[in-house]
Amino acid sequence: MNDRPILFSGPMVRAILSGAKTQTRRIMKPKPDHCHRDILNGNKNWYRLLPQLGEKQLKCPYGQPGDRLWVRETWGCFDYSHDQRAIAYRADGDDGGCTWIEIPKEYHHFGAMGEEDLPQYCPANDKWRPSIHMPRWASRITLEVTEVRVERIRDIDPTDCWAEGMPMERRRDEIPHLVEFLSGGKADGLRPKLGPWYTVDPIPEFRKLWNSINAKRGYGWDVNPWVWVVSFRKSSYGVSYGSTRAT
């Protein structure tokens, strides 16, 4: 069993915490033209990349079922006692408060720093810190990998879009032109009959999200890149190393 870090944006962190997000898709690097699964020593997470890479074998960098992923997210340290830090998470918004986390003993002698210098390690300030700089001890979310597979991004179906955290419904008043279009211009007369909610086609929603993150990197929806599909569930293991909520 291995532990690996994984980065998530604020909206995706909120979706994980709510239980709406149980999958993530990440770009396969290097990019294959085609790939298929190999079984090596009972490990099903090796893939043979064809053809331009000389049948290179690639192992999933996000582990295999049973491994753990600890989530890195935007965070800040806003107060401290001797061996504790008050950590806030930007995904929680302005009312999220802080969580007091005891720094594990293995960090008490950080480099040449003695224990008496511990308050200077991760000093408190009023700035948000990038997710890539979050240490393991500050992470509040641990995920257990339940399945790994590969596919092209446009192979995603509605069920998997919802597992990616896409909404199943939206309020009609979020897009008032929809009601007007369906009623032939008589929105006021049609709105009570349709009710306040409509079912969302999740694929366009996911495509928009995917392009906002990956199109500028050359991995947009139209390119249809190969991706790792990692399914997970929230784990009770290692939640902030026994943190306590600030009051």
BELBEL-V153810 format. One record per backbone hydrogen bond with DSSP energy under -0.5 kcal/mol. NH is the residue of the N-H (numbers start at 1). CO is the residue of the C=O. E is the energy in kcal/mol with one decimal. If there is no record, write none. Layout:
nh=NH co=CO e=E
nh=NH co=CO e=E
This chain:
nh=4 co=68 e=-1.9
nh=6 co=70 e=-1.8
nh=8 co=72 e=-2.0
nh=13 co=9 e=-2.3
nh=14 co=10 e=-2.3
nh=15 co=11 e=-1.8
nh=16 co=12 e=-2.2
nh=17 co=13 e=-2.6
nh=18 co=14 e=-1.9
nh=19 co=15 e=-0.7
nh=19 co=16 e=-0.9
nh=20 co=15 e=-1.5
nh=21 co=15 e=-1.6
nh=22 co=20 e=-0.6
nh=22 co=163 e=-3.0
nh=23 co=163 e=-1.4
nh=24 co=230 e=-1.8
nh=26 co=228 e=-2.0
nh=28 co=226 e=-2.0
nh=33 co=50 e=-1.2
nh=34 co=50 e=-2.3
nh=36 co=48 e=-1.5
nh=38 co=46 e=-2.9
nh=40 co=38 e=-0.6
nh=40 co=43 e=-1.9
nh=41 co=39 e=-0.5
nh=43 co=40 e=-2.4
nh=44 co=42 e=-0.6
nh=46 co=38 e=-0.9
nh=47 co=58 e=-2.7
nh=48 co=36 e=-3.0
nh=49 co=47 e=-0.6
nh=49 co=56 e=-3.1
nh=50 co=34 e=-3.7
nh=50 co=48 e=-0.5
nh=54 co=51 e=-1.6
nh=56 co=49 e=-0.6
nh=58 co=47 e=-3.0
nh=60 co=45 e=-1.9
nh=63 co=60 e=-1.3
nh=66 co=145 e=-2.8
nh=67 co=64 e=-2.6
nh=68 co=2 e=-3.2
nh=69 co=143 e=-2.7
nh=70 co=4 e=-2.6
nh=71 co=141 e=-2.5
nh=72 co=6 e=-2.9
nh=75 co=129 e=-1.8
nh=76 co=88 e=-1.9
nh=78 co=76 e=-0.6
nh=78 co=86 e=-2.5
nh=79 co=86 e=-0.6
nh=81 co=84 e=-1.6
nh=85 co=101 e=-2.3
nh=86 co=79 e=-3.0
nh=87 co=85 e=-0.9
nh=87 co=99 e=-3.0
nh=88 co=76 e=-2.4
nh=90 co=74 e=-1.7
nh=92 co=89 e=-2.1
nh=93 co=90 e=-1.8
nh=96 co=93 e=-1.3
nh=99 co=87 e=-3.0
nh=100 co=244 e=-2.6
nh=101 co=85 e=-2.8
nh=101 co=99 e=-0.5
nh=103 co=83 e=-2.6
nh=103 co=101 e=-0.5
nh=107 co=104 e=-2.1
nh=108 co=105 e=-1.8
nh=110 co=107 e=-0.7
nh=111 co=109 e=-0.8
nh=113 co=110 e=-2.0
nh=117 co=114 e=-1.9
nh=118 co=115 e=-1.6
nh=120 co=117 e=-1.8
nh=121 co=118 e=-2.0
nh=122 co=120 e=-0.5
nh=123 co=120 e=-0.7
nh=125 co=77 e=-2.8
nh=129 co=75 e=-4.3
nh=133 co=130 e=-1.7
nh=134 co=131 e=-2.0
nh=138 co=135 e=-1.1
nh=139 co=135 e=-0.6
nh=139 co=136 e=-1.3
nh=142 co=235 e=-0.5
nh=143 co=69 e=-3.3
nh=144 co=233 e=-3.3
nh=145 co=67 e=-2.9
nh=145 co=143 e=-0.6
nh=146 co=231 e=-2.6
nh=147 co=231 e=-1.3
nh=149 co=229 e=-1.8
nh=151 co=227 e=-1.6
nh=153 co=225 e=-2.3
nh=155 co=152 e=-2.1
nh=156 co=153 e=-1.3
nh=161 co=157 e=-2.1
nh=162 co=158 e=-2.2
nh=163 co=159 e=-1.8
nh=164 co=160 e=-1.3
nh=165 co=20 e=-0.6
nh=165 co=162 e=-1.7
nh=166 co=161 e=-2.0
nh=170 co=198 e=-1.9
nh=172 co=196 e=-2.8
nh=174 co=171 e=-1.6
nh=175 co=172 e=-1.6
nh=176 co=173 e=-0.5
nh=178 co=175 e=-2.0
nh=179 co=175 e=-0.6
nh=180 co=176 e=-1.7
nh=181 co=177 e=-2.5
nh=182 co=178 e=-2.3
nh=183 co=179 e=-1.8
nh=184 co=181 e=-1.0
nh=185 co=180 e=-2.8
nh=186 co=183 e=-0.6
nh=187 co=185 e=-0.7
nh=190 co=186 e=-1.5
nh=191 co=187 e=-2.5
nh=192 co=188 e=-0.5
nh=193 co=190 e=-0.7
nh=194 co=190 e=-1.8
nh=195 co=191 e=-1.6
nh=198 co=170 e=-2.1
nh=200 co=168 e=-2.1
nh=202 co=200 e=-0.9
nh=205 co=201 e=-0.9
nh=206 co=202 e=-2.7
nh=207 co=203 e=-2.9
nh=208 co=204 e=-2.1
nh=209 co=205 e=-1.9
nh=210 co=206 e=-3.2
nh=211 co=207 e=-2.5
nh=212 co=208 e=-1.8
nh=213 co=209 e=-1.1
nh=213 co=210 e=-0.7
nh=214 co=210 e=-2.8
nh=215 co=211 e=-1.7
nh=217 co=214 e=-0.8
nh=218 co=215 e=-1.7
nh=219 co=214 e=-2.3
nh=223 co=220 e=-0.8
nh=224 co=220 e=-1.0
nh=224 co=221 e=-0.6
nh=227 co=151 e=-2.9
nh=228 co=26 e=-3.5
nh=229 co=149 e=-3.2
nh=230 co=24 e=-2.8
nh=230 co=228 e=-0.6
nh=231 co=147 e=-2.5
nh=231 co=229 e=-0.6
nh=232 co=22 e=-2.4
nh=233 co=144 e=-1.8
nh=235 co=142 e=-3.3
nh=239 co=236 e=-0.6
nh=240 co=139 e=-1.3
nh=240 co=238 e=-1.1
nh=242 co=239 e=-1.6
nh=243 co=239 e=-0.9
nh=244 co=100 e=-2.8
nh=246 co=98 e=-2.5
